[in-house]
Amino acid sequence: MMGASINSGVQPAMRRLRLSPTLTKYIARQYLFWFGSFFLAIVAIIFLATVVDLLDRLATKDVSLSVTLKMAFLKLPYLSQEVMPFTLLFAAMTTFWRLTRSNELVVARAAGVSVWQFLLPVLGSSVVIGALTITAFNPLASILLSRYEQLEASYIRNQTSMLAVSKTGLWLRQADDNGQSVIHAARVKPGSVSLQQVMVFRYADEDRFVDRIDAREAQLQANRWLLSDAWLSRPGEASEFHEQMELPTDLTVDKIQESFAPPETIAFWELPEFIELMQAAGFSAIPHRLQFHRLLALPMLFAAMVLLAATFSLRPQRRGRVGLVILTGMLTGFLLYFISNFVFAIGLSGTIPVVLAAWTPAGVSLMLGVAMLLHLEDG
Protein backbone atom coordinates (compact mmCIF):
# COMPACT_ATOMS: atom_id res chain seq x y z
CA MET A 1 0.00 0.00 0.00
CA MET A 2 2.82 2.37 0.90
CA GLY A 3 4.65 1.58 -2.38
CA ALA A 4 1.48 2.23 -4.34
CA SER A 5 1.01 5.59 -2.64
CA ILE A 6 4.62 6.57 -3.38
CA ASN A 7 4.29 5.63 -7.03
CA SER A 8 1.03 7.52 -7.29
CA GLY A 9 2.81 10.61 -5.94
CA VAL A 10 5.88 10.27 -8.16
CA GLN A 11 4.01 9.77 -11.43
CA PRO A 12 2.18 13.16 -11.36
CA ALA A 13 5.48 14.83 -10.47
CA MET A 14 7.18 13.17 -13.43
CA ARG A 15 4.33 14.29 -15.68
CA ARG A 16 4.79 17.86 -14.44
CA LEU A 17 8.49 17.69 -15.29
CA ARG A 18 7.76 16.89 -18.92
CA LEU A 19 7.17 19.78 -21.30
CA SER A 20 4.47 19.35 -23.88
CA PRO A 21 5.86 18.91 -27.43
CA THR A 22 3.22 21.34 -28.65
CA LEU A 23 4.32 23.99 -26.16
CA THR A 24 7.96 23.31 -26.98
CA LYS A 25 7.38 23.86 -30.70
CA TYR A 26 5.27 26.94 -30.03
CA ILE A 27 7.91 28.65 -27.87
CA ALA A 28 10.71 27.70 -30.26
CA ARG A 29 8.71 28.98 -33.25
CA GLN A 30 8.02 32.28 -31.52
CA TYR A 31 11.69 32.71 -30.65
CA LEU A 32 12.96 31.83 -34.14
CA PHE A 33 10.44 34.25 -35.69
CA TRP A 34 11.70 37.14 -33.58
CA PHE A 35 15.30 36.11 -34.12
CA GLY A 36 14.80 36.18 -37.89
CA SER A 37 12.99 39.52 -37.73
CA PHE A 38 15.65 41.21 -35.59
CA PHE A 39 18.45 39.65 -37.62
CA LEU A 40 17.10 41.00 -40.92
CA ALA A 41 16.48 44.44 -39.42
CA ILE A 42 19.95 44.67 -37.89
CA VAL A 43 21.59 43.39 -41.08
CA ALA A 44 19.81 46.08 -43.10
CA ILE A 45 20.99 48.79 -40.69
CA ILE A 46 24.55 47.44 -40.78
CA PHE A 47 24.57 47.38 -44.57
CA LEU A 48 23.42 51.00 -44.83
CA ALA A 49 25.99 52.11 -42.24
CA THR A 50 28.75 50.20 -44.06
CA VAL A 51 27.84 51.77 -47.40
CA VAL A 52 27.92 55.26 -45.88
CA ASP A 53 31.29 54.55 -44.23
CA LEU A 54 32.79 53.22 -47.47
CA LEU A 55 31.47 56.16 -49.47
CA ASP A 56 33.23 58.47 -47.04
CA ARG A 57 36.50 56.51 -47.15
CA LEU A 58 36.45 56.17 -50.93
CA ALA A 59 35.39 59.76 -51.61
CA THR A 60 38.86 60.71 -52.87
CA LYS A 61 39.41 57.44 -54.74
CA ASP A 62 38.43 56.64 -58.30
CA VAL A 63 36.04 53.87 -57.29
CA SER A 64 32.61 53.25 -58.79
CA LEU A 65 29.42 52.84 -56.77
CA SER A 66 29.14 49.20 -57.83
CA VAL A 67 32.53 48.43 -56.26
CA THR A 68 31.47 50.23 -53.07
CA LEU A 69 28.27 48.18 -52.85
CA LYS A 70 30.22 45.00 -53.57
CA MET A 71 32.61 45.74 -50.72
CA ALA A 72 29.69 46.41 -48.38
CA PHE A 73 28.08 43.07 -49.32
CA LEU A 74 31.38 41.24 -48.81
CA LYS A 75 31.82 42.64 -45.30
CA LEU A 76 28.17 42.22 -44.29
CA PRO A 77 28.28 38.53 -43.20
CA TYR A 78 31.23 39.15 -40.88
CA LEU A 79 29.56 42.16 -39.23
CA SER A 80 26.31 40.20 -38.93
CA GLN A 81 28.18 37.44 -37.13
CA GLU A 82 29.67 39.97 -34.70
CA VAL A 83 26.23 41.29 -33.64
CA MET A 84 24.66 37.84 -33.40
CA PRO A 85 24.74 37.78 -29.56
CA PHE A 86 22.75 41.03 -29.42
CA THR A 87 20.27 39.67 -31.96
CA LEU A 88 19.70 36.63 -29.75
CA LEU A 89 19.38 38.83 -26.66
CA PHE A 90 16.74 41.08 -28.29
CA ALA A 91 14.85 38.11 -29.74
CA ALA A 92 14.77 36.25 -26.40
CA MET A 93 13.68 39.34 -24.47
CA THR A 94 10.89 40.05 -26.96
CA THR A 95 9.72 36.42 -26.93
CA PHE A 96 9.57 36.16 -23.14
CA TRP A 97 8.03 39.60 -22.75
CA ARG A 98 5.22 38.83 -25.22
CA LEU A 99 4.53 35.42 -23.67
CA THR A 100 4.45 36.98 -20.21
CA ARG A 101 2.26 39.89 -21.34
CA SER A 102 -0.29 37.51 -22.89
CA ASN A 103 -0.23 35.41 -19.66
CA GLU A 104 0.75 32.30 -21.63
CA LEU A 105 3.77 31.69 -19.44
CA VAL A 106 1.71 32.44 -16.34
CA VAL A 107 -0.71 29.68 -17.32
CA ALA A 108 2.17 27.32 -18.10
CA ARG A 109 3.74 27.93 -14.71
CA ALA A 110 0.38 27.45 -13.00
CA ALA A 111 0.19 24.06 -14.74
CA GLY A 112 3.48 23.04 -13.11
CA VAL A 113 5.98 24.04 -15.84
CA SER A 114 9.12 25.50 -14.29
CA VAL A 115 11.13 28.35 -15.75
CA TRP A 116 13.88 25.92 -16.72
CA GLN A 117 11.46 23.82 -18.74
CA PHE A 118 10.04 26.53 -20.95
CA LEU A 119 13.57 27.93 -21.37
CA LEU A 120 14.72 24.67 -22.93
CA PRO A 121 13.25 25.34 -26.43
CA VAL A 122 14.89 28.75 -26.56
CA LEU A 123 18.19 27.49 -25.15
CA GLY A 124 18.20 24.57 -27.56
CA SER A 125 17.47 26.83 -30.52
CA SER A 126 20.25 29.21 -29.47
CA VAL A 127 22.80 26.40 -29.17
CA VAL A 128 21.81 25.13 -32.62
CA ILE A 129 22.17 28.65 -34.03
CA GLY A 130 25.60 28.86 -32.41
CA ALA A 131 26.66 25.54 -33.93
CA LEU A 132 25.45 26.58 -37.38
CA THR A 133 27.22 29.93 -37.02
CA ILE A 134 30.51 28.16 -36.31
CA THR A 135 30.28 25.38 -38.89
CA ALA A 136 28.47 27.05 -41.81
CA PHE A 137 28.04 30.81 -41.46
CA ASN A 138 31.57 31.55 -40.26
CA PRO A 139 33.34 29.84 -43.21
CA LEU A 140 31.19 31.83 -45.65
CA ALA A 141 31.76 35.09 -43.77
CA SER A 142 35.52 34.42 -43.67
CA ILE A 143 35.76 33.85 -47.42
CA LEU A 144 33.83 37.01 -48.21
CA LEU A 145 35.76 39.06 -45.65
CA SER A 146 39.04 37.86 -47.16
CA ARG A 147 37.90 39.16 -50.53
CA TYR A 148 36.87 42.43 -48.89
CA GLU A 149 40.31 42.77 -47.30
CA GLN A 150 41.92 42.39 -50.72
CA LEU A 151 39.76 45.13 -52.21
CA GLU A 152 40.35 47.39 -49.22
CA ALA A 153 44.11 46.87 -49.49
CA SER A 154 43.97 47.76 -53.17
CA TYR A 155 41.59 50.73 -53.14
CA ILE A 156 42.05 52.26 -49.67
CA ARG A 157 45.41 51.26 -48.15
CA ASN A 158 47.32 51.02 -51.47
CA GLN A 159 49.09 47.99 -50.05
CA THR A 160 51.54 46.37 -52.45
CA SER A 161 53.15 43.75 -50.23
CA MET A 162 51.56 40.39 -49.52
CA LEU A 163 52.52 37.64 -47.11
CA ALA A 164 51.39 34.04 -46.93
CA VAL A 165 52.27 31.08 -44.75
CA SER A 166 52.16 27.56 -46.17
CA LYS A 167 53.59 24.13 -45.42
CA THR A 168 56.64 25.00 -47.53
CA GLY A 169 57.44 28.07 -45.43
CA LEU A 170 56.91 31.80 -45.65
CA TRP A 171 56.14 33.65 -48.90
CA LEU A 172 56.40 37.43 -49.16
CA ARG A 173 55.94 39.73 -52.15
CA GLN A 174 57.14 43.33 -52.22
CA ALA A 175 57.25 45.97 -54.95
CA ASP A 176 59.52 48.93 -55.68
CA ASP A 177 60.43 51.23 -58.57
CA ASN A 178 62.56 48.54 -60.23
CA GLY A 179 59.87 45.87 -60.19
CA GLN A 180 58.84 43.30 -57.61
CA SER A 181 60.49 40.62 -55.51
CA VAL A 182 59.11 37.34 -54.26
CA ILE A 183 60.81 36.17 -51.07
CA HIS A 184 60.61 32.65 -49.70
CA ALA A 185 61.95 31.60 -46.29
CA ALA A 186 61.90 28.22 -44.62
CA ARG A 187 61.27 29.79 -41.22
CA VAL A 188 61.60 32.95 -39.15
CA LYS A 189 64.03 33.31 -36.29
CA PRO A 190 61.95 33.72 -33.10
CA GLY A 191 62.01 37.16 -31.52
CA SER A 192 63.05 39.07 -34.65
CA VAL A 193 62.24 39.52 -38.32
CA SER A 194 65.15 37.42 -39.49
CA LEU A 195 64.36 34.99 -42.30
CA GLN A 196 66.25 31.71 -42.52
CA GLN A 197 67.17 29.79 -45.71
CA VAL A 198 66.00 32.52 -48.04
CA MET A 199 65.29 32.55 -51.78
CA VAL A 200 64.56 35.83 -53.57
CA PHE A 201 63.12 35.97 -57.10
CA ARG A 202 63.37 39.43 -58.66
CA TYR A 203 61.26 40.55 -61.60
CA ALA A 204 61.16 43.69 -63.75
CA ASP A 205 58.59 45.23 -66.09
CA GLU A 206 55.72 42.82 -66.63
CA ASP A 207 56.91 39.81 -64.65
CA ARG A 208 60.23 39.54 -66.55
CA PHE A 209 62.59 37.39 -64.49
CA VAL A 210 65.85 39.20 -63.60
CA ASP A 211 67.75 37.09 -61.09
CA ARG A 212 67.58 34.80 -58.08
CA ILE A 213 69.29 35.14 -54.73
CA ASP A 214 69.86 32.24 -52.33
CA ALA A 215 70.93 33.35 -48.85
CA ARG A 216 71.44 31.79 -45.47
CA GLU A 217 69.67 34.64 -43.70
CA ALA A 218 67.82 37.88 -44.47
CA GLN A 219 67.52 40.40 -41.67
CA LEU A 220 65.05 43.28 -41.89
CA GLN A 221 66.64 46.66 -41.25
CA ALA A 222 65.70 50.24 -42.06
CA ASN A 223 64.58 50.31 -45.71
CA ARG A 224 66.50 47.16 -46.61
CA TRP A 225 66.92 43.42 -46.27
CA LEU A 226 70.48 42.49 -45.29
CA LEU A 227 71.27 39.14 -46.92
CA SER A 228 74.09 37.00 -45.52
CA ASP A 229 76.07 34.31 -47.41
CA ALA A 230 74.16 35.02 -50.62
CA TRP A 231 74.51 33.47 -54.06
CA LEU A 232 73.34 35.66 -56.97
CA SER A 233 72.23 33.80 -60.11
CA ARG A 234 71.35 35.44 -63.44
CA PRO A 235 70.19 33.69 -66.63
CA GLY A 236 73.18 32.64 -68.75
CA GLU A 237 75.76 33.74 -66.15
CA ALA A 238 77.77 31.98 -63.48
CA SER A 239 76.57 32.35 -59.90
CA GLU A 240 78.28 34.93 -57.71
CA PHE A 241 78.88 34.64 -53.98
CA HIS A 242 78.48 37.65 -51.68
CA GLU A 243 79.06 37.61 -47.97
CA GLN A 244 76.45 40.34 -47.66
CA MET A 245 73.92 41.88 -50.04
CA GLU A 246 71.29 44.55 -49.63
CA LEU A 247 67.77 44.33 -51.01
CA PRO A 248 65.75 47.58 -50.88
CA THR A 249 62.36 47.38 -49.18
CA ASP A 250 59.70 49.63 -47.73
CA LEU A 251 58.53 46.93 -45.33
CA THR A 252 58.55 47.32 -41.59
CA VAL A 253 57.77 44.92 -38.76
CA ASP A 254 54.28 46.40 -38.44
CA LYS A 255 53.61 46.09 -42.18
CA ILE A 256 54.67 42.45 -42.13
CA GLN A 257 52.38 41.71 -39.19
CA GLU A 258 49.51 43.49 -40.98
CA SER A 259 50.16 41.42 -44.10
CA PHE A 260 49.20 38.23 -42.32
CA ALA A 261 45.72 36.98 -42.99
CA PRO A 262 43.58 38.39 -40.14
CA PRO A 263 42.05 35.67 -37.94
CA GLU A 264 38.56 36.74 -39.05
CA THR A 265 39.37 35.90 -42.69
CA ILE A 266 40.20 32.26 -41.91
CA ALA A 267 37.37 29.76 -41.65
CA PHE A 268 36.82 27.89 -38.41
CA TRP A 269 37.76 24.55 -39.99
CA GLU A 270 41.06 25.94 -41.31
CA LEU A 271 42.21 27.75 -38.16
CA PRO A 272 43.93 24.77 -36.42
CA GLU A 273 46.13 24.04 -39.45
CA PHE A 274 46.93 27.72 -39.95
CA ILE A 275 47.91 28.05 -36.30
CA GLU A 276 50.33 25.13 -36.66
CA LEU A 277 51.84 26.69 -39.78
CA MET A 278 52.27 30.06 -38.05
CA GLN A 279 54.01 28.49 -35.08
CA ALA A 280 56.22 26.34 -37.33
CA ALA A 281 57.22 29.48 -39.27
CA GLY A 282 58.24 31.21 -36.05
CA PHE A 283 55.41 33.74 -35.77
CA SER A 284 53.03 34.25 -32.89
CA ALA A 285 49.60 32.69 -33.45
CA ILE A 286 47.92 34.23 -30.40
CA PRO A 287 45.27 36.19 -32.38
CA HIS A 288 44.34 33.11 -34.39
CA ARG A 289 44.18 30.87 -31.32
CA LEU A 290 42.00 33.44 -29.59
CA GLN A 291 39.68 33.57 -32.60
CA PHE A 292 39.41 29.77 -32.65
CA HIS A 293 38.41 29.55 -28.99
CA ARG A 294 36.05 32.53 -29.34
CA LEU A 295 34.19 30.62 -32.01
CA LEU A 296 34.11 27.47 -29.90
CA ALA A 297 32.57 29.47 -27.05
CA LEU A 298 29.76 30.91 -29.18
CA PRO A 299 27.08 28.31 -28.26
CA MET A 300 27.77 28.92 -24.57
CA LEU A 301 27.66 32.69 -25.10
CA PHE A 302 24.36 32.42 -27.00
CA ALA A 303 22.87 30.33 -24.19
CA ALA A 304 24.06 32.94 -21.69
CA MET A 305 22.30 35.69 -23.67
CA VAL A 306 19.04 33.75 -23.40
CA LEU A 307 19.39 33.33 -19.64
CA LEU A 308 20.14 37.02 -19.18
CA ALA A 309 17.14 37.92 -21.34
CA ALA A 310 14.93 35.66 -19.23
CA THR A 311 15.93 37.36 -15.98
CA PHE A 312 14.73 40.71 -17.33
CA SER A 313 11.62 39.55 -19.22
CA LEU A 314 9.93 36.70 -17.38
CA ARG A 315 8.72 38.46 -14.26
CA PRO A 316 5.41 40.32 -14.79
CA GLN A 317 6.00 44.06 -14.66
CA ARG A 318 3.71 46.90 -13.74
CA ARG A 319 2.71 49.29 -16.47
CA GLY A 320 5.38 51.89 -17.05
CA ARG A 321 8.27 49.71 -15.90
CA VAL A 322 8.44 47.44 -18.94
CA GLY A 323 10.55 49.88 -20.94
CA LEU A 324 12.94 50.37 -18.04
CA VAL A 325 13.41 46.64 -17.57
CA ILE A 326 14.03 46.05 -21.27
CA LEU A 327 16.46 48.97 -21.39
CA THR A 328 18.30 47.54 -18.39
CA GLY A 329 18.60 44.20 -20.15
CA MET A 330 19.95 45.84 -23.30
CA LEU A 331 22.48 47.87 -21.33
CA THR A 332 23.58 44.69 -19.57
CA GLY A 333 24.17 43.06 -22.95
CA PHE A 334 26.26 45.99 -24.19
CA LEU A 335 28.21 46.05 -20.92
CA LEU A 336 29.08 42.38 -21.37
CA TYR A 337 30.15 43.16 -24.94
CA PHE A 338 32.61 45.83 -23.84
CA ILE A 339 33.91 43.66 -21.00
CA SER A 340 34.40 40.82 -23.48
CA ASN A 341 36.42 43.05 -25.79
CA PHE A 342 38.53 44.18 -22.84
CA VAL A 343 39.26 40.58 -21.83
CA PHE A 344 40.06 39.67 -25.45
CA ALA A 345 42.50 42.59 -25.65
CA ILE A 346 44.25 41.32 -22.53
CA GLY A 347 44.40 37.87 -24.11
CA LEU A 348 45.94 39.29 -27.30
CA SER A 349 48.65 40.97 -25.26
CA GLY A 350 49.59 37.62 -23.75
CA THR A 351 48.92 38.77 -20.19
CA ILE A 352 46.47 35.92 -19.57
CA PRO A 353 46.16 32.55 -21.32
CA VAL A 354 44.28 32.57 -24.61
CA VAL A 355 41.81 29.89 -23.50
CA LEU A 356 40.95 31.86 -20.37
CA ALA A 357 40.48 35.08 -22.35
CA ALA A 358 38.25 33.41 -24.93
CA TRP A 359 36.01 31.46 -22.57
CA THR A 360 35.75 33.85 -19.61
CA PRO A 361 33.06 36.20 -21.07
CA ALA A 362 30.80 33.31 -22.06
CA GLY A 363 31.39 31.43 -18.80
CA VAL A 364 30.83 34.45 -16.56
CA SER A 365 27.71 35.46 -18.49
CA LEU A 366 26.32 31.93 -18.21
CA MET A 367 26.95 31.71 -14.47
CA LEU A 368 25.46 35.17 -13.96
CA GLY A 369 22.33 34.21 -15.88
CA VAL A 370 21.94 30.93 -13.97
CA ALA A 371 22.40 32.68 -10.62
CA MET A 372 19.83 35.36 -11.42
CA LEU A 373 17.32 32.79 -12.64
CA LEU A 374 17.81 30.65 -9.55
CA HIS A 375 17.05 33.72 -7.45
CA LEU A 376 14.00 34.49 -9.60
CA GLU A 377 12.65 30.93 -9.54
CA ASP A 378 13.65 29.60 -6.13
CA GLY A 379 14.69 32.69 -4.17
N, C-alpha and C positions, 0 to 999 in steps of 0.2 A: 504494500500500500504506500509505504514511504517512497519507494523507488518510482512508483507511478506518479506520485505527486511532484517529485523532483523533475521527472521528464516532462510533465505537463507544464511546469514553470519554465523549463529551459527552452522548449520548442517555441512558444510565443516570443521569447527574447531573441532567439535565432532568426525568427521571421522578421523582427523589427530591425535586425542588423543588416538584412538584405535590402538593397535598393532596387526598386522596380525598374526593369529594362526600359519601360516606356518613359519613366521619369528621367532615367539616365540619358536616353536619346534626346529627350526634349531639352534638357539643360545643355547638353553638348551642342545641339543644333543652334540654340540661342547664342551660345558663346562664340561658335564659329561664324555665325552671321555677323555679329558685332565686330569680331576680329577682322573679317574680310572688309567690312564697311570702313572701319578706322584705317586699315592698311591702305586701301585704295585712296582714301582722302589724304592721308599723310604722304603717300607716294606722289600724288599730284602736287601737293604743296612743295615737296622737296624738288621735284622736277622744275617747277617755275622758279624757285629760288636759285637752283643751279644754273638755269639758263641766264638769269639776270646777272649772276656772278661771272659767268663766262663771257657774256657780252661786255661787261666792264673790263675784264682782264684782257680781252682780245680787241679792245676798241682801237688800239694803235697798230694792230697787226692786219695784214692783208688776208683775212680769213672770211670765208663766206658764211652765211647764216646756216646753210645746210651742214657745214662742218661743226658749227657751234651746237646745233641740235643733236648731231651725232655724238659729240663728246658728252653732252648732258645725258643722253640715253645710255651710253656706255658706263657712266659713273652711277647711274640711278640704282641698279641692284645692290651695289656695295653700300650706298647710303641707306637704302631700305633695310638692309640687314642690320646696320648699326642702330636703327631706331626700333627694331623689332621688340625689345623688352618693354618700351613705352607703349607700343601698340597693344601688346598683351595686357599690360596694366590697365589701360583705358577700356579695353574690351571686357576684361573681367569685372572692373568696377561698374560698368554700365549694365552688364548682365545681372550681377547680384543686386544692384540698386533697383532695377526694373522688377525682378522677381520678388524682392522684398516689398516694393511699393504696391504690387498687385496682390500681396498677401499669399502668393503661391508657396514661398518658402516657409511662411508662418504655418500654413496648413500642413506642409510636409513635416515640419518639426513637431507639430501637435500629433501627427500620426506615428511619431517615434523615430523619425529620420534625424540623425545627428548632423552637425555641421561638417564633419569629416566625410560623411557619406555623400552628401550632395555636392561636396567639393571634388570628389573623385572624377566625375566626367570632365570637369574643367581642367583639373590637374593632368589627367591622362591626355587630353587634347593638347595641352601646352607642351608636354613632354614629346608627343609625336611631332608637333610643329618644330620643336627644337632639334629632334633627330633629322627631320627632313631639311631643316636649314643647314645642318652640318654636312649631310651626305649629298644633297642635290642642289640646294640654292647657293651654297657657298662656292662650289666649283664653278658654277655659271658666273656668279658675281666676280670671282677672281679672274676668270678669262677676260671678261669685258673690262674690268678695271685695268688689267695689264695693257689692253689695247688703248685705253684712255691715257695711261701713263706715257705710252709711246707718242701719242698725238700731243699731249701736253709738253713733253720734252722737245718736240719738234717745233711747235707753234709758239709756246710761251717761254720756256727756259732756254731755247736755242742750244740744247745739249748735243754735243757731237761725240762724246765718248760713251762707250757701252761696255759693260762688264758682265760676264756670265761664268757660272761655276758648273762644271760637269765632272763626270767620272775620270776624264783624262787630265783634269787640272783646271787652271784659271785661264780664262780668255778675256783679253782687254783690247778694245779698239780706240784709237785716238787719232785726231786729225790736226794738221797744221797747214801752213802756207805751201809746203812742198808736197803735200799729199796726205796719205794716211798710213798708219802703222797698226799691225795686228800683233799683239804680244801674247805669248803663251808661257805659262809657268807651271811647273809641276806642283808647287806648293808655295806658301807664304811663311816667312820666318815669324814665329809668334812674337808679339810685342812691337812690331815695326812693319813698315811697308817695304819689305825687302823680299823680292821674288827670287826663288831658287830654280835652277835648271831652266833657263829662259831661252826662248826662241822668238825672234822679232822678224816679221815679214813687212817690208816697206814697199809701198806702192806710190806711183805718181800718175798724174792726169786721171784718165778714166780706168782705174784699176790696172795700170801697167806695172808689172812686177819690176822692182829695181834691184833689191838685194835681200839677203837674209843674214841675220846675226844670231849666233849661238853663244850664250854666255853662261858662266857658272852662277852669277848673281846679278840682279839689277836693283839698285837702291834708289828710292825716290828722294830727290833733293829739290831745292828751289829751282823750278822751271826746267828740270832735266832729270833723266834717268842716268845713273852712273853704272855702266856695265863693267863687270870685272871678268878677266880671262875670257875675252870675246874673240870669236872667229867670224870674220866678215867674208861672205861668199857672194860673188856677182856672176851672172850668166857669162860663160865663156872665159872666165878668169880664175886663176888659182886663189885659194882661200888665204886670207891674211889674218895673222894673230895680233891681237892688241891686249896688252895688260889691262888697259882701261879705255872705255869709249863713252862718249856722251850722246844721249838721244834727247833732243828737245821735247818738252811736254808742257802743257798748261794744266796738268792734273795736280791735285792736292789730295791730302788724306781725306778731307771732307768730301771732295768730289767722287773719290773712289767708293767711299761708304754709301754715298747717295746713288751710285750707279748700280748697286746691288738691287735685285728684285725685291721690292717691299714685301713684307710678310703677307699683306692683304691681297697681293696679286698672285699668290701661290695657293692652289686648291688644297683643301684639307687632306685629301688622300696623298698628295705629293709632298707635304711638309716634312714628314719623317725622313724621307730620302734626301731632301734638300738640306735638312739640318745636318745629316751625316756628311754630305759633301762639303758644306761650309766648314765644319770642324776639321775634316781631313785636309782642307786647303789652308787651314791656319787662321781662319777668321772666326770672330765671335758670332754665335748663332742665338744669342739671348732673345732678340726680338722675334725670331721665328719660333723658338720654343715657347715663348709667352703667347704668341698667336695660336699655336697648336693647342695649348692647355685652355686658353680662353674659349676656343670653339668646343672643346670637350665639356666645359662647364656650362654651356648654354642651356641644356635641358634643366639642370638644377636651378639656374638663374631664372628661367621662365616659370618654373614651379614656384619659386620664391615670389615672383611678381604676382602670381595668382593669390598666394596666401596673404600678401600685404594688401592686395585689393579687397580680399574678403574681410579683413579686420576693419576696413573703413566703410564697407558697403552693406554688411549683413545685418547690423543692428538697426532696428527701426528708428528713424529720426523724426523729431518734431519739425513741423513746417518752419522753414526759414533757416534751418541748420544743415539741410542737405548740401547746399552749395559749399558751405564751409568745410564739411567733412570731405567732400570730393576734392576740393582744393588742397586740403591737408594731405590727402592720399597722393595727389599729383606732385606736390612739393616733396613728399617723402621719396617718391620715385626719382625725381631729379637730383635730390641730395645723394641718394645711393649711386647715381650715375657719376657725379663729380667725385665722390669718395672712391669709386672704382677706378676712375682715371688716375687719381692720385696714387692709389696702390699700384696700378700698372706702371706708372712712371718710376716709382721706387724699384719695382722689379726690373725695369729696363736698365736702371743704373747699376744693378747688381748688388744693391744693399741687402735685399732679402732674396731667398730662393725663388726661382721662376714659378715653380709649382704653387708655392704659398701665395705669391702675388696674383696668380691667375684664378685660384680657387677661393681665395678669401672673400671677395665680394659676394659671390654666389652663396657660399656657405654661411656667412654672417646674415645675409638677407633671409635665407631659408630658416635659420634658427630664430631670427627675430619674428618672422611671420608665424612660426609654430608657437612660440611663446605667447604672442599676442592673442592667437586663436585659442590656446589653452585657457588663457585668462578670460576670454569672452565666453567660451563654452562651459568651462568648469569652475571659473573663479567666482 
